[in-house]
Amino acid sequence: MFQIRQYDVDASAPPITDDELRRRWAQFHHNIRMVAASRWRQVVGRLLGDDTWRYRAARLVGRPVLRVVRRVRGTRKKPPISLVETVEPDESYFPINYRPHLLERPVRSLEAQRDSGATVLRIDESSASPREVINRLNEELAAVTTTWVILADVADTLGDAVFASEVLATHAEDDADVVFADEFFASPHQPTLKSPAVGYHTLLSYNAVGRPALVRTRRLRDLGGFDAEAGWAFEHDVYLRLHEAGAVFQHVPLLVIGGRPAFAATREHLDGDTVAVVEHAIARRGWRGTVTPGDLPGTTRWRLEVPTPAPSIDILIPTRDRIDLVRRCVDSIRDLTTYPNYRIVILDNDSAEPASLAYFDDEGFPVVKCPGPFNYAHIVNRGVAAATAEYVVTLNNDTIIVTPDWLERLVALASLDDVGFVGACLLDQDGRREHEGIVITPYPQHLRTDSNYPVTNPYTVSVRDVAAVTGAVQMVRRTWWNELGGMDEDLAVVMNDVDICLRSLVAGRAVVFDPDVRLYHHVSSSRGSLDPLVDRNRFIRRWDIFGTFRDPYFPESLLLLGETMYYRFR
C-alpha cells in the first residue's frame, strides 16, 4: 500500500538531473518566501532570485539590520498565503490557513450516494451498556451483503455517513482493508489530520484511525467482529487486531464528517476501556509492560519492561576537544542514569588540547581514534565498529540528561523485533522543545510543539512511529546497524541520521519517538553551522524529496514552510 522508494537502488526509478535538482530547490525557496517571509524578503527575493549567491549575500548583510528593525517595530503578522490557499492567516486556527467553510461538501442526492458498496452501522454511544450496543452491531454485521461497513453515531444524519462512505469508496484501492479519512471532530478550529501509514506503536498510544473509516466486511468477520469486552474502545480494539492480522490501511487525505459525538472523546467515556484494549494488545504480542491513561482523553502511556538480563549499552560520544561540553554531558549521565549496564565511549576526532587528552586519561574511558576531516557518519561508523555492547546510543557532546531512566525507556523499545531506531525529546537552553521527531513535509525538519506545531493533540503527547529521529540521541541494536551497513559516509555532515532511519523503514523496522525521554541539547555548540549542499542534494536524489516522497507518519495534509504549518487544500 504505502511504500518509501529508495531511488539510487531502484533500477526502474528515473534519475533526478542537476537541472531538476536546481528547479526543486528554487521552487522550495520560492514557496517559503511567498508564504512565510516578510514583505521585504519577498521583494528582495523577486529582485535577486531564489537561492542565488546574490540573494544569500543580501541576507547575510541584511539580517542584522532586520533583527534590529523587528525589535523596534515588534512582531508582524505573516502575509496572506498564496501557495496553499488565499486565506488571511489566523493564529486561532491550526493550521493557520485552515477554514472549515472552504471545505463544504458538494450537494448530491442520497440516492446517488447509495452506490458506495457500504452499509452504515449506526451506534448509540449514549447507551449505558456498550456490551448491548456491540452485540447488536455484530448481529447486523452478520447480515451485511456489501463490501464495506462504516460506523456512524445515531445523532448524525444518515446523509453524512453515506457521503463519507462514497468519498472513501471512490478512493479505495483494491487491496485496502481499512480506508479512513481526516475528520472534523474535536474543534472547529483544528481538524483531526492523520498520517498516510498507521504505525502499530502509534496505534497503541491512541486510535490513529478514528472515523470516518470503511472496513472491509470480510476482514471484519474473519476477525470475529467487534469484541463486546472492549467497551467503548471497541473500534480501537478492532484496528489493533486488524493491524496484527496484516490488514492493509489506506488513508484518504480529505476532510469528512467523522460521525462521532463530542462526549465520545471524554476521559470518563473512553480512558478505562482504552487502557484495557491496549493491555490486551501488548499481551497478545508477548510483550511485558504497563499501560496507564495518557495526557489526553483516549490516549495511553504504555511502557515496556527492560529485557532480562539488562542488555549492555555503549554510549558513543563524538568530540573534537570541547571538554567543557563532554564533561557536562558525562557528569549528567553519571549523576542521573539509573540503568546498570552501560559504558561511555569517546569517539575522538583529532582532539589536540592538553586538557582534552588529560581528561581522557584521567577518566579512563575507552577512546576510539577517528582522525581526519569532520565526517559524522564515518566517526559514528568507526565507533559502532569498535563497540561491544548489544545496543549503542549516539549522543552529541552538547547534550545533558534530564530523564533518569532514559536508557531503560529507550532499550525497552529498541529491543522489540519490529523496531530499528528509537529517539527522544530534546530541549533547547531555555527548556523549549526543539526536537520531537523529524517530519519530511516536504523537507526534513524537526517537529517542535513550542514553535512550528503549536498545538497539543494525541499525536504530540504519544509514543509514536516517525520517519526519523536525530542522531543527537539515537538508540539502535548494534547488529541492526551493521545489517543496514551503517551511516552513508558520503553524507558527511547532514542527513546521515535521517537517511539511516529511512533505510531502516525500507528494511522493515520502525523508528519510534518517546516524548517522555528528555535531554537538553545546546544545538551546534561544538561544530557550528556546517551544512554542505552536496549532502543535501545526495539525500534528495536518493529519496526523491520535493517529488514523490511522502512522510509515512505525519499528516500528508500538512505542509511545513519556514516555521509555520499550512493546510494543503485538495
N, C-alpha and C positions, 0 to 999 in steps of 0.2 A: 504493500500500500504506500507507505511513506518511506522514501529512501534518500540517503545522502550519497551523492555521487562524487567519487574522487577522480577528477579528470585526468591526472597525469598517469594513472594506471588503467584507465579505461580506453581501450583502443578505438572504441566507437565514438568517443566524445570529440567534438570539434575543437581544434586548437583556438586559444584566445590570442589573437595577434597583438603586436605592440600598438598598432593604431586603435584597436578595440579597447585595449587596456587604458590608453590615454583618454579615449572617449568616455569610458566609465568613470574614471577619476574626475574628469571635468564636469560630468553630469552630477556626480555626487556632491562636489563642492558647490556647484551652482544651486542644487536643491537646498543645501544647508543655508547658503547665503540668502536665497529667496524666502525661506520660511522662518529662519531663526536669527538672521543678522539684523543689526541696526540699519536704519535708513542710510547712514553714512557709508557703512560697509557695502550695502547693495549698490550704491552709486559708484564707489571705488571699484567694486568687482566688475561692473559693466564696462568701466573705462579701461581697466588694466587686464581684464580677462580672469578666468578662474584657474587657480593653481598654476600660475606662471611665476617666473622669477621676479617680474615687476610687482606682482600682487604680494608675494611673500616679503619682498624688500619694503614695500609700503606698510605692511602690517608690522614689521619689525620696528620701523621708525615711529609709526603712528600709535602703537599700542600704549606706550607710557603716557602719551598725551591724552588718549581717550580715557584711560583709567582716571586721570585727574578730573577730566570733564564730567565723567559719570558720578564721581564722588560729590562734585559740586551740585550737579543737577538732580542726583538721585536716580533710582532705577526707573527705566522707561518700559512701558508695555511693548510687547512684540507687535510687529506689523501684521496686517491681515495675511492669511495663508493663501498662497496661490497654487502651490503644488498639489496639495491633497484636497482642498475644498476652500472656496472663498467664504470664510466664516470668521467673524471677528473673535479672536481668542478670548476666552473667559476662564479664569482660574478656578471657578466653582465647578467646572466640568473636568472630567478626565476620560479620555484625552481632551485637551483644551479646545479642539476644534469640533468635537462631537456634539451633535444636536439631534435629539430624537425626531423632531419634525422633518428632518431631511431623509428619514428612512421609512416613510409611510408605505405600507404595502399596497400594491395595486388592488383595486376593487374588482373582484371576479365572482361569478355566481358560484354558489355552493355546489351545484350540480357539476360544474366544470372542474371542481376541485376533488370530486369523489373518485377520480381515476388514479390516485396515487398508489393504489395497491396496499393501503394501510388501514388497519382497524384501530379506532380510537378507544382506548380503555379509560373510562372515567373513574376517578378515585375521590373519596371524600376524606381528607386528612383532618377534618374537624371531628371525626368519629372517635369515640372513646376506646375503640377496640381495633388496633391495627391488624390483629390476627384475623378478625372477621373480614376486614377490607381485603387483605391479601388472599384469603381463601376464596373470596368471590372473584377476585382477579384471575386466579388460577382456573376457576370454573369457566370463566369467559374465554381465557386463553385456549382451553381445550376445544372450544367451538370455533375458533378463528380459522377462516379459509384464505385470508390474504397473506401476501409475502411478509408484510411488516406489521408490527403493532407500535402504537405510540401512546404514552401516558399523558393525561391532562386532568386537571382538577375540575370537579363538578361546578365550581364557581366561575370557570372560564367558559366563554362561548364556544360552541362546537365549531363554528366557522374558523376561529383562530387555530384550533387544533388541526383541522383539516387543511388549512392553508399551510401550516408548518409541515405537515406530512407531505404535501405536494412539493414544497420547496426542497425538502430533504430527498425525497424520492427522485426528483428530477436530476439531482447531482450525485445520487448513489452510484458507486462503482460496483461492478459485478461481484467482486469478492468481499465486499463490505458486509460485516455482521451488525455493526452499530454505526449509525450515521447521525451526527449531532451538530448543532449549530451554536453560535453565540446567542446570547439572550438578553432581553430586557427583563430585569427582575428586581434586584435589591434597591436600586436607586435610579431615579430618572436622570441623574447627572453622571452616573457611572455604569455603563453596560457591563455585563459579565462576558469578558472576552476569553477565548480558550485557545489552546495550542493545537497545532496540527497532529501531533502524536500524543498518545496517552501513556505516560510513563508509569510503570507499576508503583514506583516508590512515591510518586506524587499522589497516585490514587489511594495509597494507604493513608495519606495525610488528609485528604478531603475528596469529595465526589467531584472530580475534574471533568466529568461528562455532563451531568445535570440534565436539564431539559432545554429545548425540545430534543428528542432523540428517537429515531427509528431503531427498533431492534428486530432482527430477523426472527420471524416466528419459529422456524425450525430449530435455530440455535437455542432459543429460549426454552423450548420444550425439551430438547436434548439435555439441557442443564437441570431439568426438573422444575422449571418455572420459578416463581418467586418463593422465597423462604419466609414462612409465617413467623419464624423465630427471630427474624431480623428486625422486627418492629418497623418504625417509620424510616429506618435506614435501608429498607429492602431494595431500593434501586441501587444504592451504593454497593450493597452486597452482590447484586446481580452483575454489576460491572467488574467487580473484583474477580468473581468466579469466571466470568467470560474471558477476562484477561488471562487468567491462569489456564484456561482451556485453549488458548491460542486464537481467540476471536480477533477479527480484524476491525479496528476502529477507524472511522473516516470522519474528519472534521470538515464542515462546510462553513467558510468564513463569512457568513451572512447573519445579520441580527434578526431574530424571530422571537415572537412572544413565547415564553417558556412554559406557561401553563402551571404555575405554582403560586399558592397563596403566600403572603408575606410571613405569616406565623409559622410556615413550614421550615423557616430557617432560624428559628429561635433555639436557644440552648435547651429550654425545657422540653421542646418537641423532639429534638434531634440528638443531643450530645450523648446520652446514655446508650442509645441504640447504635450510634456511630462507633463508639468505643468498642462495643461488643462485636460488631461485624469485623472491625479491623483486628481485634484479638483473634478471632476465628481464622482470618486470612493468614495472619502470621503463623498460627499453629499449623495450618494446612501446609505451609511451606517448610515446616520443621525448624523454624527459627524460634529463638527464645528471647523474650523481651517483655516490656511493659507498655501499656497504652493508657494515656490519660487525655482528658479534653484539652484541646488546643487553645490558642489565644482568641479565636473567633468561633462563633457557633458553627457546628458541623465540621470542625477541624479536629485533628488529633495530634498529640505529641507522642509519637512512638519511638521507643528507644530499645535497641537490641543489646543483649549481653555480649561481653567480650568472650571470644573463644577461649576454651580451657585446654591446655595451659595458655597463659597470655603470650601471644606471638611476639617475637623480637622485632624491634623497630629501630632503624637507623635514621637519625635526623640530619640531613645534609644541608650545611650552611655554606654557600659560596661567598667568598670575600676576597678583596684585594686591600690589605691594610684595614683602615676604618675600625680599629679595635674598640673604639668608643661604642660603635654600634653593636659589634659582636658581643662585647662584654655585657651590654644591657640586655641583648637577646638571650644569651646563655644564662644570665642570672635569673631572668624571668622563667626560663624553663626549669631550672633547678629549684627555684623557690616555690613554684606553683604546681608543677606537674605531679599528678598522683599516680600515674601509670608506672609500674615497677620495672618493665623490661625494655629499656631504651638506652641508646648511647648517642652522643653528639659527635658528628664527623665534620671537620672543617675541609672545605674544598678551596685550596689556596691558589689564587690566580696571581702569582708573582708578587706576593707581599714583600716589601723591602724595608719597611721601617723597623728599627731595632725593637721598638715597643711591641710590634706585632709578633716578631719572632720570639721575643721573650715570653709573651703571653701564651703562645702555642706550647712552648717548652714547659712553662710553669703549670699549665692546666692539664697537660698530658693527654690532650685529645688525639685521636687518630687524625692525621693531616694528610690529605690526598693532594699531591702536587698537580696543578693544572696550568702549566706555563703557556705563554703565548698571548696574542691579542684577545681582547674580551670576546668570547663566544659562549653565551649562556648555555646553549644546547650542548656544546662539547664539554663544558665544565661539568654539567649535571650528568651527562652520559658517563663521563670518566668516574664521577663519584658513585653512581649506581653500580658500575662495573667492579668497583673496589668494595662495595657494601657486602655484608654477610648476613644481614637480617632478612626475615621473611617479608617485611614491609619497609618502604622508605618514605620519608617525608622530605620534600624540597621546601626549604624555609629560607626566606630572604633574611639577610643580616640586619635589616631595618625593621624587623617585627618584634612585638612584645606580647607574650602570652597573657590572656585575660581569663580564659576558662580553665580551671584546674584539671578537669577530666577531659581535656581536649583530645588526647590520644585515645582514650577509651572510646569516645564517641566516633572518632574517625575510623579506627580499626574495626569496630563492630560493623560499620557499613562496608568498609573496603574488603572485609572477609567474605562477603556474600558472593556467590558464584556468578551472579549476573552484574556485578559492579566492577568497573575498571578504576575510576578515579573518584576521590572524594575531596571536597573543598569546604572552606569556612568563610565566615563573615569577617571582613577586615574593616577596621575603623581608622579614620584619619586622626591627626594630632588633636583635633577638637572633639573627638568622640562621635563624629558623624560617620554613617555607613558609606564606605567608598568602594566596597566590592560585595555584591550579593549574587554572585554568578555572572557569567558573561553571556550577553544576548547578541545575536547577529541579525540585525534588522535595520538597515541592510548590511551594516559593517560591524565587526566585533567591538563591543563597548561594555564596560562594567555597569551592571544594573545597580542603581543607588536610590533607595527609597527616601533618602534625605535630599535628593536633588532631581534626578531625571525620571523617577517613578514615584511621585509624591502622594501615594495612597497606601492604605493598609487594607489588604484583602487576603483571602486564603492563600493565594499564590505567594505573597511576600513573607508570610509568617511560617511557612511549612518546609519540612524536609522535602526536597523535590528533585526531579530529574532536570538537568540543564544541558545545554550544548557544550559548555566548557567552564572550567574554573581556573583561576590564575595560578601560575607556577609559584607565586609568592608563598603559598601554602597549599601543597597538593600531596595527598597520600595515595599510594598505589602498591599493589603487591609486586614484589621485585620480579617474579617470574613473568608477570603480565607485561611489565615494562620491556623486558627482554624479548618477549614474543612480538611486541609491536616494533621492535628494532630501535627503541629509544627515541629521543627527540631528533628531528631533522636538523643536522648541523649546518645545512645551507640556510636555515632560518636562524641566523646567528644571535640576533638580539631580541626581536619581537616576533610574535605569533607562533613561536615554537610550542608554548604551553597550550594554546588554543588548538593548534594543529594535532598534537598528540591526543588530545581529548576527542577530537572529531574522528581520528583514526580508530580510537577505542570504540566509539559508537558504531562505525562501519564494521568493525570486527566482532560486534555483538555484545559489548559490555557497556553498561550505563556509566554516566558521570552524574554524581549526586552532590547536592549542596546542602549543608546543615547550617541553618541560620543561628542555632544556639551555640555553636563553637565560634568564639570571637578572639581576635588578636588586633592589637594596634599595628598600623603599618605606616611608617613615615616614607611616603612614596618617593622613589628615586633619590633617596638620601645619599646613596653611595655611587650610583652610576650616572647621575644627571639625567639628561633627556635624549639619550641615544635612541634614534628611531629611523633606521635606514629604510629608504623606499624600496630597495631591492628585496628585502624580506617581505614587505607587504605585497609587492607585486607577485612574488612566487606563491604566496598564500592565496591571493585572489585567483591566480591561474589554476591552482590545484583544486579549489573548491567552487569555482565559478561564482565568486562573490560579486554582487551587483547584477548577477544574471539569474540563473535558475535556483540558486541556493535559498533554502528556507530554513530558519531555525526550527528544529522539531519541537522544542519545548518552551517556546514563547509565543504569545498570541500573534498570529500572522496578520491580524487586522491592525497591529501597532507598527508605527514607523518612528524610529529614533533619529532625529536630525538635530545636531548640536546637542543641547542639553534638554530637549523637550520631546515628549511623546506626542505623536499625532495619530489620529484615526485615519485609516486607509479606506476611504469610501469606495464602494464597489457597485 
